[in-house]
Amino acid sequence: MGNNRGGESWLFVKQVVEGRWFSVFTSFLIMIGCGSPYLFGTYSKLLKTKFDYNQTQLNTLGFAKDLGSNLGVFAGLFAEVAPPWMLFLVGISSNFFSYFMIWLSVSNYVSKPQLWLMFVYIYITSNSQNFPNTAVMVTSVGNFPDQRGIILGLLKGFVGLGGAILTQINLAIYGNQNSMDLLLLLSWLPSIVCSLCFLPIRTIKARKHPQELKVFYHLLYVSIAIAVFLLFLTITQRNIVFSQAGYASGVAVIVLLICLPLLIAIKEELFLFKLDKQTMNPSVLVSIPHEQLEEISLPSVSNVCKKPKRGEDFSILQALLSKDMTLIFIATVSACGSSVAAIDNLGQIAESLEYPNHSISILVSWISIFNFFGRVFSGFISETLMTKYKLPRPFMFGLTQLFTCTGLLSIAFPYINSVYIASLIIGFGLGAQTPLIFAIISDLFGLKHYSTLLNCGQLAVPLGSYIMNVEVIGRFYDAEATKIGNVKNGKGLTCTGTHCFSESFMILAAVTLFGAMASFVLAYRTRDFYKGDVYKKYRDDIGVTQSNVELYSADDRNNEHKKITDDRSK
């Protein structure tokens, strides 16, 4: 009897570790580490003063970060032919190398790097995140194809939270706001977490969970609790000086909250484990496919011209040459490029308006937190509005861009605490746009080449970021700084006053408005497509047996009856 219990316990542990819900939990941990590029605004001032950069040079490094974050097409093509674990290994090694080299440079352990070499380091720091990011997103969308908007919103939401969580961990470990310590932390911590968590993330063929959406809502509640606690923590730290023990206590609570999805995974797998014992046909049939390198077939010219219907599987060239992708590209260049440029310059904006130094890390954390809120909001709300009310997803994409305009105008015409308000609006707006881009691409062009297409769709962001960051914000800032008589003094070229960013952010707001118009045009073009059943073919593949639904409903009724009986006995 003891051997039977031991055998059952081992089978249950094996099912948990090999299950889809444990894969979701480990994906959350990895995506937190992928949020490190959002901390560029925290350590950018260190680079400017350490290496005597002007604003145009610093914004060139900001462009390197944006280029690396969004030039994920190489990771996408690699994902077409390689198993996920290979992508994780590439990401781990490149993340450690790049951040460690920057830390060595600012710590004077190596000679001052040329601007082009620092550009390469910054590029690799952000580009390295694309490999685990692509592996997680592609496998998750494959494991939950008819909940893709929700799972993408949750995953990208944890990326958004990553910046705030990593900031708190840095304060707990090193006890100060020294950007050098932060760079060292970013080199080793995400690499270790990814090394420990990547093995469970793979394609898992499973029957649909009877109450899958309910489980996702539980995960949403946990993620919101993490975000709210982080917001409470950063607001408290803005008004009270914390000791290192205080920072450590806050991180301990964050770690406990992050572990709650693991308990949800165990609970759901326990239900499925019991269900398997009651039915002849198990609810979860986990199979780890044999992973091997595959060849990519190149499409012929005739196939490129014969485009399939929206929602079917497009080839890479068919999708890239379509009018729908052109509109996505225009909207992303204009709106996302402007938002990313604003975030990259947040530290200099606060400095020009004479905000206290400690406010910069708070602003970056707030952008990270509200970036999360935007991502999960757009993931869940867009899914509901699309499936229930047939509202085109590109229409919601345009609305988020209009909302972002108000944040950009708060910087162009500053008022008391306007940068705090702008950080919330821009963080939320950019966060909402990110999963919408990925979901729209999967809706319109299918999942066959999704790993490549989602990264091709992101290529618009660094183009927009370069134009707005270097050619608009950087040049206007340096011109304003020179106009009032400032020169480089060994600690970078600085400008103080409301005029430093006013004109450039008026331009950014106008460009974002243009991007919103492109999104509304795409919504009009795709209105008939979204009136249909977008997920029909995926729903047919992963249907739930009626017996499973009845068993789950019966289990819920039994639990509710037991709860009522207990309440009456009291």
ROGU-566614 format. One record per residue (C-alpha): residue in one letter; x, y, z. Coordinates in steps of 0.25 Angstrom, whole numbers. Example, Ala and Ser with C-alpha at 12.3 -4.5 7.8 and 13.67 -1.06 7.14 Angstrom:
2
+---------+-------+-------+-------+
: residuo :  east : north :    up :
+---------+-------+-------+-------+
:       a :    49 :   -18 :    31 :
:       s :    55 :    -4 :    29 :
+---------+-------+-------+-------+
REM end
This chain:
570
+---------+-------+-------+-------+
: residuo :  east : north :    up :
+---------+-------+-------+-------+
:       m :     0 :     0 :     0 :
:       g :    11 :     9 :     3 :
:       n :    18 :     6 :   -10 :
:       n :     5 :     9 :   -17 :
:       r :     4 :    23 :   -10 :
:       g :    19 :    26 :   -13 :
:       g :    17 :    22 :   -28 :
:       e :     4 :    31 :   -29 :
:       s :    12 :    42 :   -23 :
:       w :    23 :    41 :   -33 :
:       l :    13 :    40 :   -44 :
:       f :     7 :    53 :   -39 :
:       v :    20 :    60 :   -38 :
:       k :    24 :    56 :   -52 :
:       q :    10 :    61 :   -57 :
:       v :    12 :    74 :   -50 :
:       v :    26 :    76 :   -56 :
:       e :    22 :    72 :   -70 :
:       g :     9 :    79 :   -70 :
:       r :     5 :    92 :   -77 :
:       w :     2 :   100 :   -64 :
:       f :    16 :    98 :   -59 :
:       s :    21 :   102 :   -72 :
:       v :    13 :   115 :   -71 :
:       f :    19 :   117 :   -57 :
:       t :    33 :   115 :   -61 :
:       s :    30 :   124 :   -73 :
:       f :    26 :   136 :   -64 :
:       l :    40 :   135 :   -56 :
:       i :    47 :   135 :   -69 :
:       m :    39 :   147 :   -75 :
:       i :    42 :   155 :   -62 :
:       g :    57 :   154 :   -66 :
:       c :    54 :   159 :   -80 :
:       g :    49 :   172 :   -74 :
:       s :    63 :   177 :   -72 :
:       p :    64 :   186 :   -84 :
:       y :    53 :   195 :   -77 :
:       l :    64 :   199 :   -67 :
:       f :    72 :   206 :   -78 :
:       g :    67 :   219 :   -73 :
:       t :    72 :   216 :   -59 :
:       y :    87 :   214 :   -63 :
:       s :    87 :   223 :   -75 :
:       k :    91 :   235 :   -67 :
:       l :   103 :   227 :   -61 :
:       l :   107 :   224 :   -76 :
:       k :   106 :   239 :   -79 :
:       t :   114 :   244 :   -68 :
:       k :   124 :   233 :   -68 :
:       f :   128 :   234 :   -83 :
:       d :   124 :   249 :   -85 :
:       y :   113 :   247 :   -95 :
:       n :   104 :   258 :  -101 :
:       q :    89 :   255 :  -102 :
:       t :    90 :   251 :  -117 :
:       q :   101 :   240 :  -113 :
:       l :    93 :   235 :  -101 :
:       n :    80 :   234 :  -110 :
:       t :    89 :   226 :  -120 :
:       l :    91 :   216 :  -109 :
:       g :    76 :   217 :  -106 :
:       f :    74 :   213 :  -121 :
:       a :    83 :   201 :  -119 :
:       k :    75 :   196 :  -108 :
:       d :    62 :   198 :  -116 :
:       l :    68 :   192 :  -128 :
:       g :    73 :   180 :  -120 :
:       s :    59 :   178 :  -113 :
:       n :    52 :   178 :  -126 :
:       l :    61 :   172 :  -136 :
:       g :    57 :   158 :  -132 :
:       v :    56 :   153 :  -146 :
:       f :    68 :   145 :  -144 :
:       a :    62 :   138 :  -132 :
:       g :    50 :   136 :  -140 :
:       l :    57 :   129 :  -151 :
:       f :    65 :   121 :  -142 :
:       a :    52 :   116 :  -135 :
:       e :    47 :   111 :  -148 :
:       v :    58 :   101 :  -149 :
:       a :    63 :    99 :  -134 :
:       p :    57 :    94 :  -121 :
:       p :    53 :   104 :  -110 :
:       w :    65 :    99 :  -101 :
:       m :    75 :   104 :  -112 :
:       l :    69 :   118 :  -112 :
:       f :    70 :   119 :   -97 :
:       l :    84 :   115 :   -97 :
:       v :    88 :   126 :  -107 :
:       g :    80 :   136 :   -99 :
:       i :    86 :   132 :   -85 :
:       s :   101 :   133 :   -91 :
:       s :    99 :   146 :   -98 :
:       n :    91 :   153 :   -87 :
:       f :   103 :   150 :   -77 :
:       f :   114 :   154 :   -86 :
:       s :   108 :   168 :   -90 :
:       y :   104 :   173 :   -77 :
:       f :   117 :   168 :   -70 :
:       m :   125 :   175 :   -81 :
:       i :   117 :   188 :   -78 :
:       w :   119 :   186 :   -63 :
:       l :   134 :   184 :   -65 :
:       s :   135 :   197 :   -74 :
:       v :   128 :   206 :   -64 :
:       s :   136 :   200 :   -52 :
:       n :   149 :   204 :   -59 :
:       y :   153 :   189 :   -60 :
:       v :   155 :   191 :   -75 :
:       s :   158 :   203 :   -83 :
:       k :   147 :   213 :   -87 :
:       p :   140 :   206 :   -99 :
:       q :   138 :   214 :  -112 :
:       l :   124 :   219 :  -115 :
:       w :   122 :   208 :  -125 :
:       l :   126 :   197 :  -116 :
:       m :   117 :   202 :  -105 :
:       f :   106 :   202 :  -116 :
:       v :   109 :   187 :  -118 :
:       y :   109 :   184 :  -103 :
:       i :    95 :   191 :  -101 :
:       y :    90 :   184 :  -114 :
:       i :    93 :   170 :  -109 :
:       t :    87 :   173 :   -95 :
:       s :    74 :   175 :  -101 :
:       n :    75 :   166 :  -113 :
:       s :    78 :   154 :  -104 :
:       q :    64 :   155 :   -98 :
:       n :    58 :   152 :  -111 :
:       f :    63 :   137 :  -111 :
:       p :    56 :   133 :   -98 :
:       n :    44 :   143 :  -101 :
:       t :    42 :   136 :  -114 :
:       a :    43 :   122 :  -109 :
:       v :    33 :   125 :   -98 :
:       m :    23 :   132 :  -106 :
:       v :    23 :   122 :  -118 :
:       t :    21 :   110 :  -109 :
:       s :    11 :   117 :  -100 :
:       v :     2 :   121 :  -112 :
:       g :     4 :   107 :  -117 :
:       n :    -1 :   101 :  -104 :
:       f :   -12 :   110 :  -103 :
:       p :   -16 :   114 :  -117 :
:       d :   -31 :   119 :  -114 :
:       q :   -26 :   127 :  -102 :
:       r :   -15 :   134 :  -109 :
:       g :   -19 :   148 :  -106 :
:       i :   -19 :   145 :   -91 :
:       i :    -7 :   137 :   -90 :
:       l :     1 :   147 :   -98 :
:       g :    -4 :   158 :   -89 :
:       l :     0 :   151 :   -76 :
:       l :    14 :   147 :   -82 :
:       k :    17 :   161 :   -87 :
:       g :    11 :   167 :   -74 :
:       f :    22 :   159 :   -66 :
:       v :    32 :   165 :   -75 :
:       g :    26 :   179 :   -72 :
:       l :    27 :   176 :   -57 :
:       g :    42 :   171 :   -59 :
:       g :    48 :   185 :   -58 :
:       a :    41 :   188 :   -44 :
:       i :    44 :   174 :   -38 :
:       l :    59 :   175 :   -43 :
:       t :    60 :   189 :   -37 :
:       q :    55 :   184 :   -23 :
:       i :    64 :   172 :   -23 :
:       n :    76 :   181 :   -26 :
:       l :    72 :   189 :   -14 :
:       a :    70 :   177 :    -5 :
:       i :    84 :   171 :    -9 :
:       y :    93 :   183 :   -10 :
:       g :    85 :   193 :    -1 :
:       n :    87 :   205 :   -10 :
:       q :    83 :   211 :   -23 :
:       n :    97 :   210 :   -30 :
:       s :    95 :   207 :   -45 :
:       m :   108 :   200 :   -45 :
:       d :   102 :   189 :   -36 :
:       l :    90 :   189 :   -44 :
:       l :    98 :   185 :   -57 :
:       l :   105 :   174 :   -49 :
:       l :    91 :   169 :   -44 :
:       l :    86 :   169 :   -58 :
:       s :    97 :   160 :   -63 :
:       w :    96 :   149 :   -54 :
:       l :    82 :   148 :   -48 :
:       p :    73 :   146 :   -61 :
:       s :    84 :   137 :   -66 :
:       i :    83 :   128 :   -54 :
:       v :    67 :   128 :   -53 :
:       c :    66 :   125 :   -68 :
:       s :    76 :   113 :   -67 :
:       l :    68 :   107 :   -55 :
:       c :    54 :   109 :   -62 :
:       f :    55 :   107 :   -77 :
:       l :    54 :    91 :   -78 :
:       p :    39 :    90 :   -75 :
:       i :    36 :   100 :   -86 :
:       r :    33 :    92 :   -99 :
:       t :    21 :    89 :  -108 :
:       i :    11 :    80 :  -100 :
:       k :     0 :    73 :  -107 :
:       a :   -12 :    73 :   -97 :
:       r :   -27 :    73 :   -97 :
:       k :   -33 :    86 :   -94 :
:       h :   -35 :    88 :   -79 :
:       p :   -50 :    89 :   -76 :
:       q :   -49 :   102 :   -69 :
:       e :   -37 :   108 :   -75 :
:       l :   -41 :   122 :   -75 :
:       k :   -44 :   122 :   -60 :
:       v :   -30 :   117 :   -58 :
:       f :   -25 :   129 :   -66 :
:       y :   -33 :   138 :   -58 :
:       h :   -27 :   133 :   -45 :
:       l :   -13 :   135 :   -51 :
:       l :   -18 :   149 :   -54 :
:       y :   -22 :   152 :   -40 :
:       v :    -9 :   148 :   -35 :
:       s :    -1 :   156 :   -45 :
:       i :   -10 :   168 :   -41 :
:       a :    -7 :   166 :   -27 :
:       i :     8 :   166 :   -30 :
:       a :     7 :   179 :   -38 :
:       v :    -1 :   186 :   -27 :
:       f :     9 :   182 :   -16 :
:       l :    20 :   187 :   -25 :
:       l :    13 :   200 :   -27 :
:       f :    10 :   201 :   -12 :
:       l :    25 :   199 :    -9 :
:       t :    30 :   209 :   -19 :
:       i :    20 :   220 :   -14 :
:       t :    25 :   217 :     1 :
:       q :    40 :   217 :    -3 :
:       r :    37 :   231 :   -10 :
:       n :    33 :   236 :     4 :
:       i :    41 :   228 :    14 :
:       v :    56 :   224 :    14 :
:       f :    57 :   209 :    15 :
:       s :    68 :   201 :    21 :
:       q :    74 :   189 :    14 :
:       a :    66 :   180 :    23 :
:       g :    53 :   188 :    19 :
:       y :    56 :   185 :     4 :
:       a :    59 :   171 :     7 :
:       s :    46 :   169 :    14 :
:       g :    39 :   175 :     2 :
:       v :    46 :   165 :    -8 :
:       a :    42 :   154 :     1 :
:       v :    27 :   157 :     0 :
:       i :    29 :   159 :   -15 :
:       v :    36 :   145 :   -16 :
:       l :    24 :   139 :    -8 :
:       l :    14 :   145 :   -18 :
:       i :    22 :   140 :   -30 :
:       c :    21 :   126 :   -25 :
:       l :     6 :   126 :   -24 :
:       p :     4 :   122 :   -39 :
:       l :    12 :   110 :   -35 :
:       l :     1 :   106 :   -25 :
:       i :    -9 :   109 :   -36 :
:       a :    -2 :    99 :   -45 :
:       i :    -1 :    89 :   -34 :
:       k :   -16 :    90 :   -31 :
:       e :   -20 :    89 :   -46 :
:       e :   -11 :    77 :   -49 :
:       l :   -17 :    70 :   -36 :
:       f :   -31 :    72 :   -42 :
:       l :   -26 :    66 :   -55 :
:       f :   -19 :    55 :   -48 :
:       k :   -32 :    51 :   -41 :
:       l :   -40 :    53 :   -54 :
:       d :   -30 :    43 :   -61 :
:       k :   -33 :    32 :   -50 :
:       q :   -48 :    34 :   -52 :
:       t :   -49 :    33 :   -67 :
:       m :   -43 :    23 :   -77 :
:       n :   -39 :    35 :   -86 :
:       p :   -29 :    44 :   -79 :
:       s :   -31 :    59 :   -79 :
:       v :   -17 :    62 :   -81 :
:       l :    -8 :    54 :   -91 :
:       v :     6 :    60 :   -89 :
:       s :    15 :    57 :  -101 :
:       i :    29 :    63 :  -103 :
:       p :    31 :    63 :  -118 :
:       h :    44 :    59 :  -123 :
:       e :    52 :    72 :  -126 :
:       q :    61 :    72 :  -138 :
:       l :    66 :    82 :  -147 :
:       e :    56 :    85 :  -159 :
:       e :    58 :    91 :  -172 :
:       i :    51 :   104 :  -176 :
:       s :    44 :   103 :  -190 :
:       l :    45 :   115 :  -198 :
:       p :    32 :   120 :  -204 :
:       s :    31 :   122 :  -219 :
:       v :    28 :   135 :  -226 :
:       s :    14 :   129 :  -230 :
:       n :    11 :   125 :  -216 :
:       v :    14 :   139 :  -211 :
:       c :     4 :   145 :  -221 :
:       k :    -7 :   136 :  -217 :
:       k :   -10 :   141 :  -203 :
:       p :   -18 :   132 :  -194 :
:       k :   -30 :   137 :  -186 :
:       r :   -28 :   145 :  -173 :
:       g :   -27 :   135 :  -162 :
:       e :   -20 :   124 :  -170 :
:       d :    -6 :   121 :  -170 :
:       f :     2 :   131 :  -179 :
:       s :    16 :   129 :  -183 :
:       i :    26 :   139 :  -178 :
:       l :    27 :   147 :  -191 :
:       q :    12 :   147 :  -193 :
:       a :    10 :   153 :  -179 :
:       l :    21 :   163 :  -181 :
:       l :    16 :   168 :  -194 :
:       s :     2 :   169 :  -190 :
:       k :    -5 :   183 :  -188 :
:       d :   -10 :   178 :  -174 :
:       m :     5 :   177 :  -170 :
:       t :     8 :   190 :  -176 :
:       l :    -2 :   197 :  -167 :
:       i :     3 :   190 :  -155 :
:       f :    17 :   194 :  -158 :
:       i :    12 :   209 :  -160 :
:       a :     5 :   209 :  -147 :
:       t :    16 :   202 :  -139 :
:       v :    27 :   211 :  -145 :
:       s :    19 :   224 :  -141 :
:       a :    13 :   220 :  -128 :
:       c :    22 :   210 :  -121 :
:       g :    34 :   217 :  -126 :
:       s :    30 :   230 :  -120 :
:       s :    26 :   223 :  -107 :
:       v :    40 :   215 :  -106 :
:       a :    47 :   228 :  -109 :
:       a :    40 :   235 :   -98 :
:       i :    43 :   224 :   -88 :
:       d :    58 :   224 :   -92 :
:       n :    59 :   239 :   -88 :
:       l :    51 :   238 :   -75 :
:       g :    64 :   240 :   -67 :
:       q :    68 :   253 :   -75 :
:       i :    54 :   258 :   -74 :
:       a :    53 :   257 :   -59 :
:       e :    67 :   264 :   -58 :
:       s :    63 :   275 :   -67 :
:       l :    51 :   278 :   -59 :
:       e :    59 :   277 :   -46 :
:       y :    53 :   265 :   -40 :
:       p :    61 :   259 :   -29 :
:       n :    71 :   248 :   -32 :
:       h :    63 :   236 :   -25 :
:       s :    51 :   239 :   -33 :
:       i :    57 :   234 :   -46 :
:       s :    57 :   219 :   -41 :
:       i :    43 :   221 :   -36 :
:       l :    38 :   227 :   -50 :
:       v :    45 :   215 :   -57 :
:       s :    38 :   205 :   -47 :
:       w :    25 :   212 :   -49 :
:       i :    26 :   211 :   -64 :
:       s :    29 :   196 :   -62 :
:       i :    17 :   194 :   -53 :
:       f :     7 :   201 :   -62 :
:       n :    13 :   195 :   -74 :
:       f :     9 :   182 :   -68 :
:       f :    -5 :   187 :   -65 :
:       g :    -6 :   191 :   -80 :
:       r :    -2 :   178 :   -85 :
:       v :   -11 :   169 :   -76 :
:       f :   -22 :   179 :   -79 :
:       s :   -21 :   179 :   -94 :
:       g :   -19 :   163 :   -94 :
:       f :   -32 :   160 :   -86 :
:       i :   -41 :   172 :   -90 :
:       s :   -37 :   171 :  -105 :
:       e :   -40 :   156 :  -104 :
:       t :   -54 :   159 :   -98 :
:       l :   -58 :   170 :  -107 :
:       m :   -53 :   162 :  -119 :
:       t :   -60 :   149 :  -116 :
:       k :   -73 :   154 :  -110 :
:       y :   -75 :   168 :  -117 :
:       k :   -67 :   165 :  -130 :
:       l :   -59 :   178 :  -128 :
:       p :   -47 :   177 :  -137 :
:       r :   -34 :   177 :  -129 :
:       p :   -27 :   188 :  -138 :
:       f :   -38 :   197 :  -133 :
:       m :   -33 :   195 :  -119 :
:       f :   -19 :   197 :  -124 :
:       g :   -23 :   211 :  -129 :
:       l :   -30 :   214 :  -116 :
:       t :   -17 :   211 :  -107 :
:       q :    -9 :   220 :  -117 :
:       l :   -19 :   232 :  -115 :
:       f :   -18 :   230 :  -100 :
:       t :    -2 :   230 :  -101 :
:       c :    -3 :   244 :  -107 :
:       t :    -8 :   250 :   -94 :
:       g :     4 :   245 :   -87 :
:       l :    14 :   251 :   -98 :
:       l :     6 :   264 :   -97 :
:       s :     8 :   264 :   -81 :
:       i :    23 :   265 :   -84 :
:       a :    22 :   275 :   -95 :
:       f :    14 :   284 :   -86 :
:       p :    19 :   281 :   -72 :
:       y :    12 :   284 :   -59 :
:       i :    14 :   279 :   -45 :
:       n :    17 :   264 :   -44 :
:       s :    14 :   263 :   -59 :
:       v :    25 :   254 :   -61 :
:       y :    19 :   244 :   -51 :
:       i :     6 :   245 :   -59 :
:       a :    13 :   243 :   -72 :
:       s :    20 :   231 :   -67 :
:       l :     7 :   224 :   -64 :
:       i :     0 :   228 :   -77 :
:       i :    12 :   224 :   -86 :
:       g :    15 :   212 :   -78 :
:       f :     1 :   207 :   -79 :
:       g :    -1 :   211 :   -94 :
:       l :    12 :   204 :   -98 :
:       g :     9 :   192 :   -90 :
:       a :    -5 :   191 :   -96 :
:       q :     0 :   192 :  -110 :
:       t :    11 :   181 :  -109 :
:       p :     2 :   168 :  -108 :
:       l :    -8 :   174 :  -117 :
:       i :     2 :   175 :  -128 :
:       f :     6 :   160 :  -126 :
:       a :    -9 :   156 :  -125 :
:       i :   -13 :   163 :  -138 :
:       i :    -1 :   157 :  -145 :
:       s :    -6 :   143 :  -141 :
:       d :   -20 :   146 :  -144 :
:       l :   -18 :   151 :  -158 :
:       f :    -6 :   142 :  -163 :
:       g :    -8 :   129 :  -155 :
:       l :     2 :   121 :  -146 :
:       k :    11 :   114 :  -156 :
:       h :    22 :   124 :  -157 :
:       y :    18 :   132 :  -144 :
:       s :    32 :   132 :  -138 :
:       t :    37 :   139 :  -150 :
:       l :    26 :   148 :  -153 :
:       l :    24 :   153 :  -138 :
:       n :    39 :   158 :  -139 :
:       c :    37 :   164 :  -153 :
:       g :    26 :   172 :  -147 :
:       q :    35 :   177 :  -136 :
:       l :    45 :   183 :  -146 :
:       a :    37 :   195 :  -148 :
:       v :    39 :   199 :  -133 :
:       p :    55 :   202 :  -134 :
:       l :    52 :   210 :  -147 :
:       g :    42 :   219 :  -140 :
:       s :    51 :   219 :  -128 :
:       y :    63 :   224 :  -136 :
:       i :    56 :   235 :  -143 :
:       m :    49 :   240 :  -130 :
:       n :    61 :   237 :  -121 :
:       v :    73 :   242 :  -129 :
:       e :    68 :   251 :  -140 :
:       v :    57 :   258 :  -132 :
:       i :    59 :   257 :  -117 :
:       g :    74 :   257 :  -117 :
:       r :    76 :   268 :  -127 :
:       f :    65 :   277 :  -121 :
:       y :    71 :   275 :  -107 :
:       d :    86 :   278 :  -111 :
:       a :    81 :   290 :  -118 :
:       e :    74 :   295 :  -106 :
:       a :    85 :   292 :   -97 :
:       t :    95 :   300 :  -106 :
:       k :    85 :   311 :  -108 :
:       i :    86 :   314 :   -93 :
:       g :   101 :   314 :   -93 :
:       n :   104 :   300 :   -87 :
:       v :   116 :   292 :   -92 :
:       k :   121 :   278 :   -90 :
:       n :   129 :   278 :   -76 :
:       g :   134 :   264 :   -75 :
:       k :   120 :   259 :   -70 :
:       g :   112 :   261 :   -82 :
:       l :   104 :   272 :   -88 :
:       t :    92 :   276 :   -80 :
:       c :    79 :   285 :   -81 :
:       t :    70 :   290 :   -70 :
:       g :    56 :   296 :   -72 :
:       t :    43 :   293 :   -78 :
:       h :    48 :   296 :   -92 :
:       c :    58 :   285 :   -93 :
:       f :    47 :   274 :   -98 :
:       s :    35 :   283 :  -101 :
:       e :    36 :   284 :  -116 :
:       s :    41 :   269 :  -118 :
:       f :    30 :   263 :  -110 :
:       m :    19 :   272 :  -118 :
:       i :    25 :   265 :  -130 :
:       l :    24 :   251 :  -123 :
:       a :    10 :   253 :  -120 :
:       a :     6 :   257 :  -134 :
:       v :    13 :   245 :  -140 :
:       t :     6 :   236 :  -130 :
:       l :    -7 :   242 :  -134 :
:       f :    -3 :   238 :  -149 :
:       g :    -1 :   224 :  -144 :
:       a :   -14 :   223 :  -138 :
:       m :   -21 :   227 :  -151 :
:       a :   -13 :   215 :  -158 :
:       s :   -19 :   206 :  -147 :
:       f :   -33 :   210 :  -150 :
:       v :   -31 :   208 :  -165 :
:       l :   -27 :   194 :  -162 :
:       a :   -39 :   192 :  -153 :
:       y :   -48 :   196 :  -164 :
:       r :   -41 :   187 :  -174 :
:       t :   -42 :   175 :  -164 :
:       r :   -56 :   177 :  -159 :
:       d :   -63 :   166 :  -166 :
:       f :   -52 :   156 :  -162 :
:       y :   -54 :   159 :  -147 :
:       k :   -69 :   157 :  -149 :
:       g :   -66 :   143 :  -151 :
:       d :   -60 :   132 :  -142 :
:       v :   -46 :   135 :  -142 :
:       y :   -42 :   123 :  -133 :
:       k :   -51 :   112 :  -140 :
:       k :   -40 :   103 :  -146 :
:       y :   -32 :   103 :  -133 :
:       r :   -45 :   100 :  -125 :
:       d :   -47 :    88 :  -133 :
:       d :   -34 :    82 :  -131 :
:       i :   -34 :    83 :  -115 :
:       g :   -49 :    81 :  -112 :
:       v :   -53 :    76 :   -98 :
:       t :   -61 :    64 :   -96 :
:       q :   -74 :    65 :   -90 :
:       s :   -71 :    56 :   -79 :
:       n :   -60 :    64 :   -75 :
:       v :   -68 :    77 :   -74 :
:       e :   -79 :    69 :   -66 :
:       l :   -69 :    64 :   -56 :
:       y :   -63 :    77 :   -54 :
:       s :   -76 :    84 :   -52 :
:       a :   -80 :    73 :   -42 :
:       d :   -67 :    75 :   -35 :
:       d :   -70 :    90 :   -34 :
:       r :   -84 :    87 :   -29 :
:       n :   -79 :    77 :   -18 :
:       n :   -69 :    87 :   -13 :
:       e :   -80 :    98 :   -13 :
:       h :   -90 :    89 :    -5 :
:       k :   -79 :    85 :     5 :
:       k :   -76 :   100 :     7 :
:       i :   -91 :   103 :    10 :
:       t :   -92 :    91 :    19 :
:       d :   -80 :    96 :    27 :
:       d :   -85 :   110 :    28 :
:       r :   -99 :   105 :    34 :
:       s :   -92 :    96 :    44 :
:       k :   -85 :   108 :    49 :
+---------+-------+-------+-------+
REM end
